[in-house]
């Protein structure tokens, strides 16, 4: 399952109304650490297909949602469950660390 690209316009439908947990990767094209996290998010999308929806939001193109959730540094990943933030991951993290947080969110 490919990673879904979010916009300010489709965020609520894709994330807040999702019936499974959602990871939102807040990123920007100019951000080096974001480019390191991107492929990991793609791999995790396959690993967690059907369990967690993996998404990306370009903070430059979508300032409304970035501001709403107080994103001040990127990459920041928020994990939502039932429309609520259940975890926040800031900075580039290795795949096993992100996977552990996803597992915890699924089991909350």
N, C-alpha and C positions, 0 to 999 in steps of 0.2 A: 504494500500500500504506500503510495507516494506521500510525501509530506505536503500538507495543505498550506497554501499561502493565504494568509489572512489580510483583511483590510479593515479600516475603521468601520466600513459599512457592513461587512459580514461577520464581524467578531462575535456579537451577541448570539447570533444564530448558531455559528460553528462551535463556540466555546461554552457560553453560559447555558445554552439549551441542550448541550450534548448529553446523551444518555450513558456515555462512558467517560472516564477521566480524560483530560486534555492537557498536553504539555504545549505551552506557547514559548517559542524561542524568539525573544526580542533581539534583533540584530540589525546591522547596517553593512552595506557593501564595503565601506572603507575600514571596517574594524577587523584587524588581524586575528585576534582571538575568536571572533565570530566565525571566521573562515575555517578555524580549527574545529569548532564545535559542529558546524554544518554537516560534514560527512558522518559524524557520530549520530546526530539526530536522524539522518537518513537510514543508517543501519538499524537504529532502535525502532524506527517505524516498521521495519520488516519483522524484527524480533517480537514486537508487542502488537502486531496486527490483530485487531478485534478486541484488544484489551485497553489500549490507550490510543487516543488520536494524537498524532504528532503534527504540530503546526509551526509556522514561522510568521513573524510580523516585522516588516521593515520599518524601523522607527522613524526614518527620514520621510518615508512616503505616507506614514500613518501616525502623525503626532498626537492625535486625539486620544487614542487608546493607550499609547505610551505614557502620556501625561496623566491619564485617569488612574493608572496603576503605579504611578510614581517611579517609573523606570529612569534611573539617573546614570547607571553605568551598564554597558553591554559587553559581552552577552549576559543577559539575565533570562532565566527560564522560570516560568510560573507553571505550577501544576494545579489545575482546577478539577474539582469533583463536585457534581451537583451545583454548578454555578459559583462555587466558593473556592478561594485560593487555599490549598492545603499544604503547599510547600513552595519555597523560593530558593533557586539555585543561582548564585551570582559568580560570574567568571567562567573561564574555560575549565572544564572538569573532564577527567578521563571517563571513558565509556562505563567501566564497572561502577564508578561512583554515581553516575546518572542513573544507571539501571537499578541500583540499590534504592534510590529515592523513588523511582517509578514503582518498584515492587511494594515499597512502604505505602505509597498513595493508593495502590490497588487494594491493599488489605486494610485500609483505614475504615 
